[in-house]
Amino acid sequence: MKQLSNFNKSNFNEESIKKLAGDVGEAEEKVQEAFEKYSKLDEDGLINELVKKVRSQRENGTYDGEQMSASVEFLRPHLSQTQYEKLRNLITLLNSEDI
């Protein structure tokens, strides 16, 4: 996590602010595109897409099972017990070598 202890207002100029705004705009577009793509899928479709992504990430060496587990724990306060257990089981499956 980034620290703010060395924050200096003078580090921000008009160019850096425009770049930051552009980065935020691009991120918003990506989120909207993902929402449009995945909102049409049912639970099985979402799981299939997730498995495809994990396989792809494993092939190129970018899959991080620990980060995936940490993400579930981060979401835990916002999930019902049933949702949490289902997601936890899915992550356990994804982190196994069987997929």
VOLOFI-449219 format. One record per residue: x, y, z of N, C-alpha, C in turn. Coordinates in nm, 3 decimals, decimal comma. Atoms other than C-alpha are relative to their C-alpha. Layout:
// residues N
REC; X; Y; Z; X; Y; Z; X; Y; Z
...
//
This chain:
// residues 99
REC; 0,085; -0,117; 0,000; 0,000; 0,000; 0,000; 0,089; 0,123; 0,000
REC; -0,079; -0,121; 0,008; 0,130; 0,346; -0,083; -0,010; 0,081; 0,129
REC; -0,006; -0,085; -0,119; 0,235; 0,574; 0,197; -0,017; 0,146; -0,040
REC; 0,018; -0,142; 0,026; 0,136; 0,939; 0,214; 0,098; 0,086; 0,078
REC; -0,092; -0,076; -0,083; 0,418; 1,040; 0,448; 0,092; 0,090; -0,081
REC; -0,087; -0,085; 0,082; 0,625; 1,178; 0,161; -0,079; 0,079; -0,105
REC; 0,085; -0,077; 0,091; 0,333; 1,354; -0,011; 0,046; 0,144; -0,002
REC; -0,041; -0,139; 0,017; 0,430; 1,690; -0,149; -0,088; 0,060; -0,109
REC; 0,092; -0,063; 0,093; 0,178; 1,916; -0,316; 0,071; 0,046; -0,127
REC; -0,073; -0,050; 0,116; 0,448; 2,051; -0,546; 0,028; -0,111; -0,103
REC; -0,018; 0,110; 0,094; 0,475; 1,702; -0,704; -0,108; -0,003; -0,107
REC; 0,112; 0,000; 0,094; 0,148; 1,774; -0,884; 0,005; 0,126; -0,084
REC; 0,009; -0,112; 0,093; 0,147; 1,991; -1,191; -0,115; -0,030; -0,094
REC; 0,115; 0,015; 0,090; -0,109; 2,037; -1,463; 0,011; -0,127; -0,085
REC; -0,019; 0,119; 0,084; 0,041; 1,759; -1,677; -0,027; -0,128; 0,079
REC; 0,021; 0,121; -0,079; 0,043; 1,502; -1,397; -0,147; -0,016; 0,039
REC; 0,143; 0,007; -0,032; -0,315; 1,589; -1,303; -0,079; -0,048; -0,121
REC; 0,069; 0,045; 0,121; -0,428; 1,545; -1,665; 0,024; -0,149; -0,025
REC; -0,030; 0,142; 0,018; -0,251; 1,207; -1,682; -0,081; -0,084; 0,098
REC; 0,077; 0,071; -0,101; -0,415; 1,096; -1,358; -0,148; -0,006; -0,040
REC; 0,140; -0,004; 0,043; -0,756; 1,205; -1,488; -0,023; -0,095; -0,118
REC; 0,011; 0,092; 0,113; -0,693; 1,013; -1,811; 0,002; -0,144; 0,046
REC; -0,008; 0,136; -0,054; -0,596; 0,702; -1,615; -0,132; -0,039; 0,066
REC; 0,128; 0,027; -0,066; -0,915; 0,728; -1,410; -0,109; -0,022; -0,105
REC; 0,098; 0,015; 0,108; -1,121; 0,772; -1,726; 0,012; -0,135; -0,069
REC; -0,021; 0,131; 0,062; -0,965; 0,463; -1,883; -0,047; -0,112; 0,092
REC; 0,043; 0,102; -0,096; -1,028; 0,261; -1,567; -0,152; -0,008; 0,004
REC; 0,146; 0,000; 0,000; -1,393; 0,368; -1,565; -0,055; -0,070; -0,124
REC; 0,044; 0,065; 0,123; -1,430; 0,258; -1,926; 0,017; -0,151; 0,008
REC; -0,025; 0,144; -0,013; -1,275; -0,082; -1,851; -0,101; -0,065; 0,094
REC; 0,099; 0,053; -0,093; -1,508; -0,132; -1,555; -0,136; -0,010; -0,069
REC; 0,128; 0,000; 0,071; -1,809; -0,039; -1,768; -0,005; -0,112; -0,104
REC; -0,005; 0,108; 0,099; -1,700; -0,278; -2,045; -0,014; -0,137; 0,067
REC; 0,008; 0,128; -0,071; -1,651; -0,561; -1,796; -0,141; -0,022; 0,053
REC; 0,138; 0,012; -0,051; -1,990; -0,490; -1,639; -0,094; -0,043; -0,112
REC; 0,088; 0,033; 0,113; -2,160; -0,502; -1,978; 0,022; -0,144; -0,047
REC; -0,032; 0,135; 0,046; -1,981; -0,825; -2,071; -0,051; -0,106; 0,098
REC; 0,028; 0,105; -0,098; -2,032; -1,017; -1,747; -0,138; 0,007; 0,064
REC; 0,132; -0,011; -0,063; -2,370; -0,887; -1,629; -0,104; -0,087; -0,069
REC; 0,095; 0,083; 0,076; -2,540; -1,099; -1,895; 0,016; -0,149; 0,030
REC; -0,028; 0,141; -0,027; -2,391; -1,425; -1,766; -0,067; -0,047; 0,128
REC; 0,051; 0,060; -0,123; -2,551; -1,657; -1,514; 0,120; -0,047; 0,084
REC; -0,107; 0,041; -0,090; -2,351; -1,805; -1,226; 0,096; -0,099; -0,067
REC; -0,087; 0,097; 0,067; -2,221; -2,098; -1,431; 0,087; 0,067; -0,106
REC; -0,076; -0,073; 0,101; -2,116; -1,865; -1,710; 0,112; 0,082; 0,061
REC; -0,103; -0,078; -0,069; -1,929; -1,642; -1,466; 0,113; -0,090; 0,049
REC; -0,102; 0,093; -0,048; -1,750; -1,941; -1,314; 0,085; -0,050; -0,116
REC; -0,076; 0,044; 0,118; -1,652; -2,066; -1,661; 0,098; 0,108; -0,047
REC; -0,088; -0,110; 0,039; -1,510; -1,724; -1,748; 0,117; 0,014; 0,098
REC; -0,105; -0,010; -0,102; -1,318; -1,714; -1,420; 0,102; -0,112; -0,016
REC; -0,091; 0,114; 0,020; -1,171; -2,060; -1,481; 0,088; 0,026; -0,122
REC; -0,079; -0,032; 0,120; -1,061; -1,950; -1,831; 0,109; 0,102; 0,034
REC; -0,098; -0,104; -0,037; -0,891; -1,641; -1,684; 0,112; -0,059; 0,085
REC; -0,101; 0,060; -0,087; -0,713; -1,844; -1,416; 0,093; -0,089; -0,082
REC; -0,084; 0,086; 0,085; -0,590; -2,098; -1,672; 0,098; 0,085; -0,082
REC; -0,083; -0,090; 0,081; -0,461; -1,817; -1,892; 0,110; 0,063; 0,086
REC; -0,098; -0,061; -0,088; -0,289; -1,646; -1,600; 0,105; -0,102; 0,045
REC; -0,097; 0,105; -0,038; -0,129; -1,975; -1,493; 0,098; -0,025; -0,113
REC; -0,087; 0,025; 0,115; 0,005; -2,028; -1,843; 0,106; 0,108; -0,016
REC; -0,099; -0,106; 0,017; 0,173; -1,688; -1,849; 0,067; 0,041; 0,132
REC; -0,070; -0,020; -0,127; 0,282; -1,703; -1,485; -0,045; 0,118; 0,083
REC; 0,045; -0,117; -0,074; 0,070; -1,419; -1,350; -0,107; -0,031; 0,104
REC; 0,104; 0,033; -0,098; -0,183; -1,607; -1,136; 0,058; 0,001; 0,140
REC; -0,043; -0,010; -0,140; -0,152; -1,529; -0,765; -0,113; -0,050; 0,090
REC; 0,103; 0,061; -0,082; -0,360; -1,766; -0,554; -0,014; 0,066; 0,136
REC; 0,006; -0,068; -0,130; -0,269; -1,587; -0,231; -0,076; 0,131; -0,010
REC; 0,073; -0,125; 0,020; -0,396; -1,259; -0,370; -0,148; -0,027; -0,020
REC; 0,140; 0,037; 0,022; -0,716; -1,429; -0,484; -0,066; -0,030; 0,134
REC; 0,055; 0,032; -0,133; -0,770; -1,567; -0,132; -0,015; 0,126; 0,084
REC; 0,006; -0,126; -0,075; -0,694; -1,226; 0,019; -0,118; 0,085; -0,046
REC; 0,113; -0,076; 0,054; -0,954; -1,068; -0,209; -0,133; -0,050; 0,058
REC; 0,122; 0,058; -0,059; -1,220; -1,307; -0,079; -0,014; 0,046; 0,145
REC; 0,005; -0,044; -0,140; -1,131; -1,218; 0,279; -0,035; 0,148; 0,009
REC; 0,033; -0,143; 0,004; -1,151; -0,848; 0,189; -0,150; 0,019; -0,022
REC; 0,143; -0,010; 0,031; -1,503; -0,902; 0,053; -0,090; -0,060; 0,108
REC; 0,079; 0,076; -0,096; -1,616; -1,118; 0,345; -0,104; 0,082; 0,076
REC; 0,102; -0,076; -0,075; -1,791; -0,841; 0,545; -0,123; 0,036; -0,084
REC; 0,110; -0,040; 0,089; -2,011; -0,771; 0,241; -0,077; -0,120; -0,055
REC; 0,063; 0,122; 0,050; -2,114; -1,133; 0,181; -0,078; -0,070; 0,110
REC; 0,069; 0,087; -0,095; -2,365; -1,359; 0,346; 0,090; -0,119; 0,027
REC; -0,081; 0,118; -0,031; -2,225; -1,673; 0,506; -0,002; -0,099; -0,117
REC; 0,012; 0,091; 0,115; -2,355; -1,879; 0,213; 0,086; 0,048; -0,117
REC; -0,080; -0,055; 0,109; -2,196; -1,646; -0,043; 0,149; -0,016; 0,029
REC; -0,140; 0,011; -0,038; -1,868; -1,646; 0,147; 0,048; -0,144; -0,017
REC; -0,041; 0,140; 0,008; -1,855; -2,026; 0,172; 0,009; -0,046; -0,147
REC; 0,000; 0,037; 0,141; -1,941; -2,066; -0,197; 0,124; 0,058; -0,069
REC; -0,116; -0,065; 0,059; -1,672; -1,818; -0,298; 0,130; -0,061; 0,050
REC; -0,119; 0,063; -0,060; -1,419; -1,972; -0,060; 0,027; -0,136; -0,065
REC; -0,014; 0,130; 0,066; -1,484; -2,317; -0,211; 0,047; 0,015; -0,145
REC; -0,042; -0,025; 0,138; -1,447; -2,176; -0,562; 0,148; 0,037; -0,005
REC; -0,141; -0,040; -0,002; -1,114; -2,015; -0,474; 0,088; -0,119; 0,035
REC; -0,076; 0,121; -0,032; -0,995; -2,339; -0,316; 0,017; -0,087; -0,125
REC; -0,007; 0,074; 0,124; -1,078; -2,514; -0,643; 0,096; 0,067; -0,100
REC; -0,086; -0,072; 0,093; -0,907; -2,243; -0,850; 0,147; -0,009; 0,040
REC; -0,138; 0,006; -0,049; -0,596; -2,262; -0,632; 0,058; -0,141; -0,007
REC; -0,050; 0,136; 0,015; -0,574; -2,638; -0,680; 0,062; -0,016; -0,137
REC; -0,064; 0,026; 0,130; -0,377; -2,785; -0,965; -0,092; -0,072; -0,096
REC; 0,091; 0,084; 0,078; -0,684; -2,965; -1,098; -0,071; 0,073; -0,115
REC; 0,073; -0,067; 0,107; -0,818; -2,695; -1,327; 0,090; 0,029; -0,119
//
